């Protein structure tokens, strides 16, 4: 049984994707049918959607390993892209405890639209001190950062932590969460983004255009690499003898592995060294969304948002993020779209 609010119409405005490729070539704004939901799902009226790095990978279908992971070999299985979401519940399945009208944030299927389907277990009440746009910036990037700091890095008070890519979506959360755990945090970024990293609480900033993190001047107990492409040997030189490296992402031009080969090498090498070399596959779950909410409502973590685009500007938003311009998160505001 599905419980819903009274709404007119069965179509919605959405970003539609029928093939893999660059956003400007394969995405268009159009009308499509509203999603239907199952017993453990909800229908959301989307107010805002986050643009994380994974969006570009799923739109482009690169690296090819993405397609083999179940997203569609020749074309995307989901015709509407976008996963990070914040909005109000429009309808609920029979096995859902959330209620129509609840304001939530989390992970959805096809969030670049007026309405999106989501599993109830991947949603949580929206932090009371955030707007919808701010809340939409949190789910994927915040969950990834939390699990990297807490579960893989095992960050503790007093440790020296290095965050590579500290000005990005995951990096801005990782800096703040590591600080909340009591660490001394160094953020790595470009000259133009140093002010952002300082503003979110980093104890010091390394400008990678001027300094080498492995010059021997400082060693770190934990290194969180949020999408860099530095060789393992360089990262290991910057670690303490029993330090922990967490590779959260990797960006290369490899069409098949796209940088994940570096992660595989780290995992294979780890048993043969005193250093702990690991990677992270983010777990999308309600409990950790609630943990993030507690940190946000206590003031320990605040989403760093660079730009907010409209739904019709989604291609520009993805391009801006893809080209490395973003200082924090990019968000799509869908609250002004014409709900039918």
NULO-53933 format. One record per residue: x, y, z of N, C-alpha, C in turn; residue number from 1. Coordinates in steps of 0.2 Angstrom, whole numbers. Example, Ala and Ser with C-alpha at 12.3 -4.5 7.8 and 13.67 -1.06 7.14 Angstrom:
<rs>
(r (66; -28; 39); (62; -22; 39); (66; -16; 39); 1) (r (64; -11; 35); (68; -5; 36); (64; 0; 39); 2) 
</rs>
This chain:
<rs>
(r (4; -6; 0); (0; 0; 0); (4; 6; 0); 1) (r (2; 11; -4); (6; 17; -4); (2; 23; -2); 2) (r (5; 27; 3); (1; 33; 5); (4; 39; 2); 3) (r (0; 44; -1); (3; 50; -4); (-1; 56; -2); 4) (r (2; 61; -4); (-2; 68; -3); (-5; 69; -10); 5) (r (-10; 73; -10); (-14; 75; -16); (-10; 79; -21); 6) (r (-9; 77; -27); (-5; 81; -32); (-8; 80; -38); 7) (r (-7; 85; -43); (-10; 84; -49); (-5; 82; -54); 8) (r (-7; 78; -59); (-2; 76; -65); (2; 70; -63); 9) (r (5; 67; -68); (9; 62; -67); (16; 62; -70); 10) (r (17; 68; -73); (24; 69; -76); (28; 74; -72); 11) (r (34; 75; -74); (38; 80; -71); (44; 82; -75); 12) (r (47; 88; -73); (53; 90; -77); (59; 87; -74); 13) (r (63; 85; -79); (69; 81; -76); (75; 82; -81); 14) (r (81; 81; -79); (86; 80; -84); (86; 73; -86); 15) (r (86; 72; -93); (86; 65; -95); (92; 63; -99); 16) (r (94; 57; -98); (100; 54; -101); (99; 47; -104); 17) (r (100; 47; -111); (99; 41; -114); (105; 37; -116); 18) (r (111; 41; -116); (117; 38; -118); (123; 40; -114); 19) (r (128; 37; -114); (134; 39; -110); (138; 44; -114); 20) (r (141; 49; -111); (145; 54; -114); (146; 60; -110); 21) (r (149; 65; -113); (150; 71; -109); (143; 74; -108); 22) (r (142; 78; -103); (136; 80; -101); (132; 85; -106); 23) (r (136; 89; -109); (134; 93; -115); (131; 89; -121); 24) (r (133; 83; -121); (131; 79; -127); (126; 74; -126); 25) (r (125; 73; -120); (120; 67; -118); (114; 69; -113); 26) (r (114; 75; -111); (109; 77; -106); (105; 82; -109); 27) (r (98; 82; -107); (93; 87; -110); (88; 88; -104); 28) (r (85; 94; -104); (80; 95; -100); (73; 93; -103); 29) (r (69; 89; -100); (63; 87; -103); (57; 85; -98); 30) (r (52; 82; -101); (47; 80; -97); (47; 72; -97); 31) (r (46; 69; -91); (46; 62; -91); (41; 60; -85); 32) (r (39; 53; -85); (35; 51; -80); (38; 51; -73); 33) (r (33; 53; -68); (36; 52; -61); (37; 45; -59); 34) (r (42; 44; -55); (44; 37; -53); (38; 34; -49); 35) (r (38; 27; -49); (34; 24; -45); (38; 21; -39); 36) (r (35; 19; -34); (39; 17; -28); (36; 10; -25); 37) (r (41; 6; -22); (40; 0; -19); (38; 1; -12); 38) (r (37; -5; -8); (35; -5; -1); (40; -2; 3); 39) (r (47; -2; 2); (52; 1; 6); (55; 7; 3); 40) (r (51; 10; -1); (53; 17; -4); (49; 22; -3); 41) (r (51; 28; -5); (47; 34; -4); (48; 38; -11); 42) (r (43; 42; -12); (43; 47; -17); (45; 54; -14); 43) (r (50; 57; -17); (52; 64; -14); (50; 69; -19); 44) (r (48; 75; -17); (47; 81; -20); (54; 84; -19); 45) (r (58; 84; -24); (65; 87; -24); (65; 94; -23); 46) (r (69; 97; -18); (70; 104; -18); (77; 106; -20); 47) (r (82; 101; -19); (89; 102; -21); (92; 96; -22); 48) (r (98; 96; -26); (101; 90; -27); (109; 92; -28); 49) (r (113; 87; -25); (120; 89; -25); (123; 86; -31); 50) (r (129; 89; -33); (133; 87; -39); (140; 84; -36); 51) (r (140; 78; -35); (146; 75; -33); (150; 72; -39); 52) (r (157; 70; -38); (161; 68; -43); (158; 62; -47); 53) (r (154; 58; -43); (152; 52; -46); (146; 53; -51); 54) (r (143; 59; -51); (138; 60; -56); (142; 61; -63); 55) (r (147; 64; -63); (151; 64; -70); (153; 57; -72); 56) (r (155; 53; -67); (157; 46; -69); (151; 42; -72); 57) (r (145; 43; -69); (139; 39; -71); (136; 42; -78); 58) (r (137; 49; -79); (135; 52; -85); (139; 50; -91); 59) (r (146; 50; -89); (151; 49; -95); (152; 41; -96); 60) (r (150; 37; -91); (151; 30; -91); (158; 28; -91); 61) (r (162; 32; -87); (169; 31; -87); (171; 31; -79); 62) (r (176; 27; -77); (179; 22; -81); (174; 17; -83); 63) (r (176; 12; -88); (171; 7; -90); (169; 2; -84); 64) (r (173; 2; -79); (171; -2; -73); (165; 0; -70); 65) (r (163; 7; -71); (157; 9; -69); (151; 5; -72); 66) (r (151; 4; -78); (146; 1; -82); (145; -6; -80); 67) (r (151; -10; -78); (151; -16; -76); (148; -17; -69); 68) (r (148; -12; -65); (146; -12; -58); (138; -12; -58); 69) (r (135; -12; -64); (127; -13; -63); (123; -7; -66); 70) (r (127; -2; -68); (123; 4; -70); (121; 4; -78); 71) (r (123; -1; -81); (121; -2; -88); (127; -2; -93); 72) (r (128; -7; -97); (133; -8; -101); (134; -3; -107); 73) (r (129; -3; -111); (128; 1; -117); (125; 8; -116); 74) (r (121; 8; -111); (117; 14; -109); (115; 14; -102); 75) (r (114; 20; -99); (112; 20; -92); (105; 17; -91); 76) (r (105; 13; -85); (99; 10; -84); (94; 15; -81); 77) (r (97; 20; -77); (92; 25; -74); (92; 31; -79); 78) (r (87; 33; -82); (87; 38; -87); (87; 45; -84); 79) (r (87; 46; -77); (88; 53; -74); (94; 52; -69); 80) (r (99; 56; -70); (105; 56; -66); (104; 60; -60); 81) (r (109; 59; -55); (109; 63; -49); (107; 58; -43); 82) (r (111; 59; -37); (110; 54; -32); (109; 58; -25); 83) (r (113; 63; -24); (112; 67; -18); (105; 71; -18); 84) (r (102; 71; -12); (95; 74; -13); (93; 77; -6); 85) (r (89; 82; -6); (85; 85; 0); (78; 87; -3); 86) (r (73; 85; 1); (66; 87; -1); (61; 85; 4); 87) (r (55; 85; 2); (49; 83; 6); (46; 76; 3); 88) (r (44; 72; 8); (41; 66; 6); (34; 67; 3); 89) (r (33; 65; -3); (27; 65; -6); (22; 59; -6); 90) (r (26; 53; -5); (22; 47; -4); (27; 42; -1); 91) (r (24; 37; 2); (28; 32; 6); (25; 25; 4); 92) (r (30; 20; 4); (28; 13; 3); (25; 10; 9); 93) (r (22; 4; 9); (19; 1; 15); (23; 0; 21); 94) (r (30; -2; 19); (34; -4; 25); (39; 2; 27); 95) (r (36; 8; 27); (41; 14; 28); (38; 18; 34); 96) (r (42; 19; 39); (40; 23; 45); (40; 31; 44); 97) (r (44; 33; 39); (44; 40; 37); (37; 42; 35); 98) (r (35; 49; 36); (28; 51; 34); (28; 56; 29); 99) (r (23; 56; 25); (22; 61; 20); (22; 68; 23); 100) (r (26; 72; 20); (27; 79; 23); (34; 80; 26); 101) (r (37; 74; 28); (44; 75; 32); (49; 78; 27); 102) (r (53; 82; 30); (59; 85; 26); (65; 80; 28); 103) (r (68; 78; 22); (73; 73; 23); (79; 75; 18); 104) (r (84; 71; 19); (90; 72; 15); (93; 65; 14); 105) (r (97; 63; 9); (100; 57; 8); (102; 55; 1); 106) (r (101; 49; -1); (103; 46; -7); (96; 44; -11); 107) (r (96; 46; -17); (90; 45; -21); (92; 42; -28); 108) (r (87; 40; -32); (88; 38; -38); (85; 43; -43); 109) (r (90; 47; -47); (87; 52; -51); (85; 58; -48); 110) (r (90; 61; -44); (88; 67; -40); (88; 74; -45); 111) (r (90; 73; -51); (90; 79; -55); (83; 80; -59); 112) (r (78; 80; -54); (71; 80; -57); (67; 83; -51); 113) (r (61; 85; -53); (56; 87; -48); (54; 82; -43); 114) (r (54; 76; -45); (52; 70; -40); (58; 65; -41); 115) (r (59; 61; -36); (64; 56; -36); (62; 50; -31); 116) (r (64; 44; -33); (62; 38; -29); (68; 37; -24); 117) (r (67; 35; -18); (73; 34; -14); (71; 28; -9); 118) (r (76; 24; -7); (75; 19; -2); (74; 23; 5); 119) (r (70; 21; 9); (69; 24; 16); (75; 23; 20); 120) (r (79; 18; 19); (85; 17; 23); (91; 21; 21); 121) (r (90; 25; 16); (95; 29; 14); (93; 37; 14); 122) (r (88; 38; 19); (86; 44; 20); (86; 46; 28); 123) (r (87; 52; 30); (86; 54; 37); (83; 61; 37); 124) (r (80; 63; 43); (77; 69; 43); (83; 75; 42); 125) (r (81; 80; 38); (85; 85; 36); (88; 89; 42); 126) (r (94; 90; 43); (97; 94; 49); (93; 101; 49); 127) (r (91; 102; 55); (86; 108; 57); (89; 115; 55); 128) (r (96; 115; 55); (99; 121; 54); (102; 122; 47); 129) (r (100; 118; 42); (102; 118; 35); (96; 120; 31); 130) (r (97; 124; 25); (92; 124; 20); (92; 118; 16); 131) (r (87; 117; 11); (87; 111; 7); (94; 111; 3); 132) (r (96; 117; 0); (102; 117; -4); (108; 115; 0); 133) (r (109; 117; 6); (114; 115; 10); (114; 107; 12); 134) (r (108; 105; 13); (107; 98; 15); (109; 93; 9); 135) (r (107; 96; 3); (108; 92; -3); (116; 91; -4); 136) (r (120; 95; -1); (127; 95; -2); (130; 90; 2); 137) (r (127; 87; 7); (130; 82; 12); (130; 75; 10); 138) (r (125; 72; 8); (125; 64; 8); (131; 60; 5); 139) (r (132; 61; -1); (137; 56; -4); (144; 59; -1); 140) (r (146; 65; -2); (152; 68; 1); (153; 67; 8); 141) (r (148; 69; 12); (148; 68; 19); (149; 61; 22); 142) (r (145; 57; 19); (146; 50; 21); (153; 47; 19); 143) (r (155; 49; 13); (162; 46; 11); (167; 49; 16); 144) (r (167; 55; 18); (172; 58; 22); (171; 55; 29); 145) (r (165; 55; 32); (164; 52; 39); (167; 45; 39); 146) (r (166; 41; 34); (168; 34; 35); (176; 33; 34); 147) (r (178; 38; 30); (186; 38; 29); (189; 40; 35); 148) (r (187; 45; 38); (190; 47; 44); (189; 43; 50); 149) (r (183; 40; 51); (181; 36; 57); (183; 29; 56); 150) (r (181; 26; 50); (181; 19; 50); (187; 16; 46); 151) (r (190; 20; 42); (196; 18; 39); (203; 21; 42); 152) (r (202; 28; 43); (208; 31; 46); (208; 30; 53); 153) (r (203; 29; 57); (203; 28; 64); (206; 34; 67); 154) (r (204; 40; 65); (207; 46; 67); (206; 47; 75); 155) (r (211; 49; 78); (211; 50; 85); (213; 57; 87); 156) (r (212; 60; 93); (214; 66; 95); (221; 67; 95); 157) (r (224; 72; 93); (231; 73; 93); (235; 71; 87); 158) (r (232; 67; 83); (235; 64; 77); (236; 70; 72); 159) (r (242; 69; 68); (243; 73; 62); (239; 70; 56); 160) (r (235; 73; 53); (231; 71; 47); (232; 76; 41); 161) (r (233; 72; 36); (234; 76; 29); (228; 74; 25); 162) (r (224; 80; 22); (219; 79; 18); (221; 81; 11); 163) (r (222; 77; 6); (223; 79; -1); (217; 80; -4); 164) (r (216; 86; -8); (210; 88; -11); (205; 91; -6); 165) (r (208; 95; -1); (204; 97; 4); (199; 102; 2); 166) (r (200; 105; -4); (195; 110; -6); (189; 107; -10); 167) (r (189; 101; -11); (184; 97; -14); (178; 95; -10); 168) (r (173; 92; -13); (167; 90; -10); (168; 86; -4); 169) (r (172; 80; -5); (173; 76; 1); (179; 79; 5); 170) (r (183; 82; 2); (189; 85; 6); (186; 90; 11); 171) (r (182; 95; 10); (179; 100; 14); (176; 97; 20); 172) (r (172; 91; 19); (169; 87; 25); (175; 84; 29); 173) (r (180; 81; 25); (185; 77; 29); (189; 81; 34); 174) (r (191; 87; 31); (194; 92; 36); (190; 93; 42); 175) (r (184; 95; 41); (180; 97; 47); (179; 91; 52); 176) (r (178; 85; 49); (176; 79; 53); (183; 77; 57); 177) (r (188; 77; 53); (195; 76; 57); (196; 81; 63); 178) (r (194; 87; 61); (195; 92; 67); (190; 90; 73); 179) (r (184; 88; 71); (179; 86; 76); (182; 80; 80); 180) (r (186; 76; 77); (189; 70; 81); (195; 72; 85); 181) (r (197; 79; 84); (203; 81; 88); (209; 81; 85); 182) (r (210; 80; 78); (216; 79; 75); (219; 86; 73); 183) (r (225; 86; 72); (229; 92; 69); (229; 91; 61); 184) (r (225; 95; 58); (224; 94; 51); (227; 99; 46); 185) (r (231; 96; 41); (234; 99; 36); (230; 98; 29); 186) (r (228; 103; 26); (224; 102; 19); (228; 104; 13); 187) (r (228; 100; 8); (232; 101; 2); (227; 103; -3); 188) (r (229; 109; -7); (224; 112; -12); (229; 116; -16); 189) (r (226; 120; -21); (229; 124; -25); (229; 131; -22); 190) (r (233; 136; -25); (233; 143; -22); (227; 146; -21); 191) (r (223; 145; -27); (216; 149; -27); (211; 147; -22); 192) (r (212; 141; -19); (207; 138; -15); (209; 137; -8); 193) (r (215; 140; -6); (218; 140; 1); (214; 143; 6); 194) (r (210; 149; 4); (206; 152; 9); (200; 148; 11); 195) (r (197; 144; 6); (192; 140; 8); (194; 135; 13); 196) (r (200; 132; 12); (202; 126; 17); (204; 129; 24); 197) (r (206; 135; 24); (208; 139; 30); (201; 140; 34); 198) (r (196; 142; 30); (190; 145; 33); (186; 139; 36); 199) (r (187; 133; 34); (184; 127; 37); (187; 124; 43); 200) (r (193; 127; 45); (196; 125; 51); (203; 121; 50); 201) (r (206; 121; 44); (212; 117; 44); (217; 121; 47); 202) (r (222; 117; 51); (227; 120; 55); (232; 123; 50); 203) (r (234; 120; 45); (238; 123; 40); (236; 121; 33); 204) (r (239; 124; 28); (237; 123; 21); (243; 122; 17); 205) (r (244; 117; 13); (249; 115; 9); (247; 117; 1); 206) (r (250; 121; -2); (249; 123; -9); (253; 118; -13); 207) (r (250; 114; -16); (253; 109; -20); (257; 111; -26); 208) (r (255; 117; -28); (259; 120; -34); (266; 123; -31); 209) (r (267; 124; -25); (273; 126; -22); (277; 122; -18); 210) (r (273; 117; -15); (276; 112; -10); (275; 105; -11); 211) (r (280; 101; -9); (279; 94; -10); (278; 91; -4); 212) (r (272; 87; -3); (270; 84; 3); (275; 79; 6); 213) (r (279; 76; 1); (284; 71; 3); (291; 73; 3); 214) (r (292; 80; 5); (299; 83; 5); (302; 81; 12); 215) (r (299; 77; 16); (302; 75; 22); (302; 80; 28); 216) (r (299; 85; 27); (298; 90; 32); (293; 88; 38); 217) (r (288; 85; 36); (283; 82; 41); (280; 76; 38); 218) (r (278; 72; 43); (275; 65; 42); (269; 65; 46); 219) (r (264; 61; 43); (257; 61; 45); (255; 54; 48); 220) (r (251; 54; 53); (248; 48; 55); (243; 45; 51); 221) (r (239; 50; 48); (234; 48; 43); (234; 52; 37); 222) (r (234; 49; 31); (233; 53; 25); (226; 51; 21); 223) (r (222; 56; 20); (216; 54; 16); (217; 57; 10); 224) (r (217; 53; 4); (218; 56; -2); (211; 55; -6); 225) (r (208; 61; -7); (201; 62; -9); (201; 63; -17); 226) (r (205; 59; -21); (204; 59; -28); (210; 62; -31); 227) (r (216; 61; -28); (222; 63; -31); (225; 58; -36); 228) (r (231; 59; -38); (234; 54; -43); (241; 53; -41); 229) (r (243; 55; -35); (250; 54; -33); (252; 47; -33); 230) (r (258; 45; -34); (261; 38; -34); (261; 36; -27); 231) (r (260; 29; -26); (259; 27; -19); (266; 28; -15); 232) (r (272; 27; -19); (278; 28; -15); (279; 36; -12); 233) (r (276; 40; -16); (276; 47; -13); (271; 48; -7); 234) (r (266; 45; -7); (261; 45; -1); (264; 42; 5); 235) (r (267; 36; 3); (270; 32; 9); (276; 36; 12); 236) (r (280; 40; 8); (285; 44; 11); (283; 49; 16); 237) (r (276; 52; 15); (274; 57; 19); (270; 54; 25); 238) (r (270; 47; 26); (267; 43; 31); (272; 42; 37); 239) (r (269; 42; 43); (274; 39; 48); (275; 31; 47); 240) (r (280; 28; 50); (281; 21; 49); (275; 17; 50); 241) (r (270; 18; 55); (264; 14; 56); (258; 18; 54); 242) (r (259; 23; 50); (253; 27; 48); (248; 24; 43); 243) (r (242; 27; 42); (237; 25; 38); (235; 29; 32); 244) (r (235; 26; 27); (233; 29; 20); (226; 27; 18); 245) (r (222; 31; 17); (215; 30; 14); (215; 33; 8); 246) (r (214; 29; 2); (213; 32; -4); (206; 32; -6); 247) (r (203; 38; -6); (196; 38; -7); (194; 39; -14); 248) (r (198; 41; -18); (197; 41; -25); (203; 42; -29); 249) (r (202; 42; -36); (208; 43; -40); (206; 45; -47); 250) (r (209; 50; -49); (207; 53; -56); (213; 52; -61); 251) (r (212; 48; -66); (217; 48; -71); (213; 47; -78); 252) (r (216; 47; -83); (213; 47; -90); (212; 40; -92); 253) (r (213; 35; -87); (212; 28; -89); (205; 26; -90); 254) (r (203; 24; -96); (196; 23; -98); (193; 16; -95); 255) (r (197; 12; -93); (195; 6; -90); (195; 6; -82); 256) (r (200; 8; -79); (200; 8; -72); (200; 15; -69); 257) (r (202; 20; -73); (202; 27; -70); (205; 29; -64); 258) (r (210; 26; -62); (214; 27; -56); (213; 22; -51); 259) (r (208; 18; -51); (207; 13; -46); (212; 7; -46); 260) (r (216; 7; -51); (222; 2; -51); (227; 4; -45); 261) (r (227; 11; -44); (232; 13; -38); (229; 10; -32); 262) (r (222; 10; -31); (219; 8; -25); (220; 0; -24); 263) (r (220; -3; -30); (221; -10; -29); (228; -12; -27); 264) (r (233; -8; -30); (240; -9; -28); (241; -8; -21); 265) (r (238; -3; -18); (238; -1; -11); (236; -7; -6); 266) (r (230; -10; -8); (227; -15; -4); (232; -21; -4); 267) (r (235; -23; -10); (239; -28; -11); (246; -28; -7); 268) (r (248; -21; -7); (254; -20; -4); (254; -20; 4); 269) (r (248; -18; 6); (247; -17; 13); (250; -22; 18); 270) (r (248; -29; 16); (250; -34; 21); (258; -35; 22); 271) (r (262; -32; 17); (269; -32; 17); (273; -26; 20); 272) (r (269; -22; 23); (272; -16; 26); (269; -14; 33); 273) (r (273; -11; 37); (270; -8; 43); (265; -3; 43); 274) (r (265; 0; 37); (260; 5; 36); (253; 2; 33); 275) (r (248; 5; 35); (241; 2; 33); (239; 6; 27); 276) (r (238; 3; 22); (236; 6; 15); (229; 3; 13); 277) (r (224; 8; 13); (218; 5; 12); (214; 10; 7); 278) (r (208; 7; 5); (203; 11; 1); (196; 11; 4); 279) (r (192; 14; 1); (185; 15; 4); (180; 14; -1); 280) (r (175; 10; 0); (169; 10; -3); (163; 12; 1); 281) (r (160; 18; 0); (156; 21; 4); (149; 17; 5); 282) (r (147; 17; 11); (141; 13; 13); (136; 19; 14); 283) (r (130; 18; 10); (125; 23; 10); (120; 21; 15); 284) (r (120; 24; 21); (115; 21; 26); (112; 27; 31); 285) (r (107; 25; 34); (103; 30; 38); (107; 32; 44); 286) (r (110; 27; 47); (113; 28; 54); (119; 34; 53); 287) (r (123; 33; 48); (128; 38; 47); (126; 45; 44); 288) (r (120; 45; 41); (117; 51; 39); (115; 55; 46); 289) (r (112; 51; 50); (110; 54; 57); (116; 56; 61); 290) (r (122; 52; 60); (128; 54; 64); (131; 61; 61); 291) (r (130; 62; 54); (132; 68; 51); (127; 74; 53); 292) (r (121; 72; 54); (116; 77; 56); (118; 80; 63); 293) (r (120; 75; 68); (122; 77; 74); (128; 82; 74); 294) (r (133; 81; 70); (139; 85; 69); (137; 92; 66); 295) (r (132; 92; 61); (130; 98; 58); (126; 102; 63); 296) (r (122; 99; 67); (117; 103; 71); (121; 105; 77); 297) (r (127; 102; 79); (131; 104; 85); (136; 110; 82); 298) (r (136; 111; 76); (141; 116; 73); (148; 114; 72); 299) (r (149; 107; 72); (156; 105; 71); (157; 104; 63); 300) (r (152; 103; 59); (152; 103; 52); (147; 107; 49); 301) (r (150; 111; 43); (145; 115; 39); (147; 114; 32); 302) (r (142; 112; 28); (143; 111; 21); (146; 117; 18); 303) (r (151; 116; 14); (155; 122; 10); (152; 122; 3); 304) (r (148; 127; 1); (144; 127; -5); (148; 133; -9); 305) (r (150; 131; -15); (153; 136; -20); (147; 139; -24); 306) (r (144; 135; -28); (139; 138; -33); (132; 134; -32); 307) (r (127; 137; -34); (120; 134; -34); (117; 136; -41); 308) (r (115; 131; -45); (113; 131; -51); (105; 129; -51); 309) (r (102; 131; -57); (95; 129; -58); (95; 123; -61); 310) (r (89; 119; -61); (89; 113; -65); (91; 114; -72); 311) (r (88; 119; -75); (90; 120; -82); (98; 121; -84); 312) (r (101; 123; -78); (108; 124; -79); (113; 118; -77); 313) (r (110; 112; -76); (113; 106; -74); (119; 104; -78); 314) (r (119; 105; -84); (125; 104; -88); (131; 108; -86); 315) (r (129; 115; -85); (135; 119; -83); (137; 117; -76); 316) (r (133; 115; -72); (135; 113; -65); (140; 107; -65); 317) (r (138; 102; -69); (142; 96; -70); (149; 98; -73); 318) (r (149; 102; -78); (155; 105; -81); (160; 108; -77); 319) (r (157; 113; -73); (160; 117; -68); (164; 112; -63); 320) (r (160; 107; -60); (163; 102; -56); (169; 98; -59); 321) (r (167; 96; -65); (171; 91; -69); (178; 95; -70); 322) (r (178; 101; -72); (184; 105; -73); (188; 107; -68); 323) (r (186; 105; -62); (190; 106; -56); (190; 113; -53); 324) (r (184; 117; -55); (184; 124; -52); (181; 124; -45); 325) (r (177; 119; -43); (173; 120; -37); (177; 120; -31); 326) (r (175; 125; -27); (178; 126; -20); (173; 124; -15); 327) (r (173; 117; -14); (167; 114; -10); (162; 111; -14); 328) (r (156; 112; -13); (151; 108; -17); (147; 112; -22); 329) (r (144; 109; -27); (140; 112; -32); (133; 109; -31); 330) (r (128; 113; -31); (121; 111; -29); (116; 113; -35); 331) (r (111; 109; -36); (106; 111; -41); (100; 112; -37); 332) (r (97; 119; -37); (91; 121; -34); (85; 119; -38); 333) (r (81; 115; -36); (75; 113; -40); (68; 115; -37); 334) (r (69; 119; -31); (63; 121; -28); (59; 126; -32); 335) (r (62; 130; -37); (58; 134; -41); (56; 131; -48); 336) (r (57; 124; -48); (55; 121; -54); (47; 121; -54); 337) (r (44; 120; -60); (36; 121; -60); (33; 114; -58); 338) (r (32; 113; -52); (29; 106; -49); (22; 106; -52); 339) (r (21; 100; -55); (14; 99; -58); (10; 95; -54); 340) 
</rs>
